Amino acid sequence: MTEEELKVKFDHIQGILNRCINHAYQIITDSIAAKSEYLSCEQADELEKQEYIRTADELTEA
């Protein structure tokens, strides 16, 4: 396999991973926005921090 063929395959895999990450990010963002409508500002800030920490932990485990 040539270097160019490897690059094409790598770029394809990277594109799939980017779409998965973007999708997960959008779900988290939408979830936080929906929950924020019912929470105080302080509660919403704390929830956002917890969601980002949880998600970062999940990403590092993968």
C-alpha positions as a LaTeX table, in Angstrom:
\begin{tabular}{lrrr}
\hline
Residue & $x$ (\AA) & $y$ (\AA) & $z$ (\AA) \\
\hline
Met1 & 0.00 & 0.00 & 0.00 \\
Thr2 & 1.41 & 3.36 & $-0.98$ \\
Glu3 & 1.73 & 6.34 & 1.28 \\
Glu4 & $-1.02$ & 8.14 & $-0.64$ \\
Glu5 & $-3.42$ & 5.19 & $-0.22$ \\
Leu6 & $-2.71$ & 5.12 & 3.51 \\
Lys7 & $-3.37$ & 8.84 & 3.75 \\
Val8 & $-6.72$ & 8.46 & 1.98 \\
Lys9 & $-7.75$ & 5.66 & 4.35 \\
Phe10 & $-6.57$ & 7.60 & 7.39 \\
Asp11 & $-8.45$ & 10.72 & 6.26 \\
His12 & $-11.60$ & 8.63 & 5.80 \\
Ile13 & $-11.33$ & 7.16 & 9.30 \\
Gln14 & $-10.58$ & 10.61 & 10.74 \\
Gly15 & $-13.70$ & 11.97 & 9.03 \\
Ile16 & $-15.84$ & 9.25 & 10.63 \\
Leu17 & $-14.37$ & 9.99 & 14.06 \\
Asn18 & $-14.92$ & 13.73 & 13.59 \\
Arg19 & $-18.59$ & 13.16 & 12.73 \\
Cys20 & $-19.04$ & 10.93 & 15.81 \\
Ile21 & $-17.45$ & 13.52 & 18.08 \\
Asn22 & $-19.48$ & 16.35 & 16.57 \\
His23 & $-22.68$ & 14.34 & 17.02 \\
Ala24 & $-21.89$ & 13.56 & 20.66 \\
Tyr25 & $-21.04$ & 17.22 & 21.27 \\
Gln26 & $-24.35$ & 18.34 & 19.78 \\
Ile27 & $-26.31$ & 15.89 & 21.93 \\
Ile28 & $-24.55$ & 17.11 & 25.08 \\
Thr29 & $-25.04$ & 20.76 & 24.13 \\
Asp30 & $-28.74$ & 20.24 & 23.43 \\
Ser31 & $-29.16$ & 18.32 & 26.69 \\
Ile32 & $-27.51$ & 21.06 & 28.72 \\
Ala33 & $-29.60$ & 23.74 & 27.01 \\
Ala34 & $-32.83$ & 21.86 & 27.69 \\
Lys35 & $-31.96$ & 21.27 & 31.35 \\
Ser36 & $-30.82$ & 24.86 & 31.79 \\
Glu37 & $-34.33$ & 26.12 & 31.10 \\
Tyr38 & $-35.49$ & 24.59 & 34.38 \\
Leu39 & $-32.49$ & 25.34 & 36.59 \\
Ser40 & $-31.10$ & 28.40 & 38.29 \\
Cys41 & $-27.97$ & 29.94 & 36.83 \\
Glu42 & $-25.78$ & 28.36 & 39.52 \\
Gln43 & $-27.35$ & 24.93 & 39.04 \\
Ala44 & $-26.96$ & 25.21 & 35.25 \\
Asp45 & $-23.29$ & 26.15 & 35.61 \\
Glu46 & $-22.66$ & 23.19 & 37.92 \\
Leu47 & $-24.51$ & 20.83 & 35.60 \\
Glu48 & $-22.46$ & 22.04 & 32.64 \\
Lys49 & $-19.22$ & 21.41 & 34.52 \\
Gln50 & $-20.35$ & 17.91 & 35.52 \\
Glu51 & $-21.42$ & 17.07 & 31.96 \\
Tyr52 & $-18.07$ & 18.19 & 30.51 \\
Ile53 & $-16.12$ & 16.24 & 33.12 \\
Arg54 & $-18.22$ & 13.11 & 32.55 \\
Thr55 & $-17.83$ & 13.38 & 28.79 \\
Ala56 & $-14.08$ & 13.96 & 29.00 \\
Asp57 & $-13.82$ & 10.87 & 31.19 \\
Glu58 & $-15.78$ & 8.82 & 28.66 \\
Leu59 & $-13.62$ & 10.02 & 25.79 \\
Thr60 & $-10.40$ & 9.14 & 27.60 \\
Glu61 & $-11.71$ & 5.64 & 28.28 \\
Ala62 & $-12.47$ & 4.99 & 24.61 \\
\hline
\end{tabular}
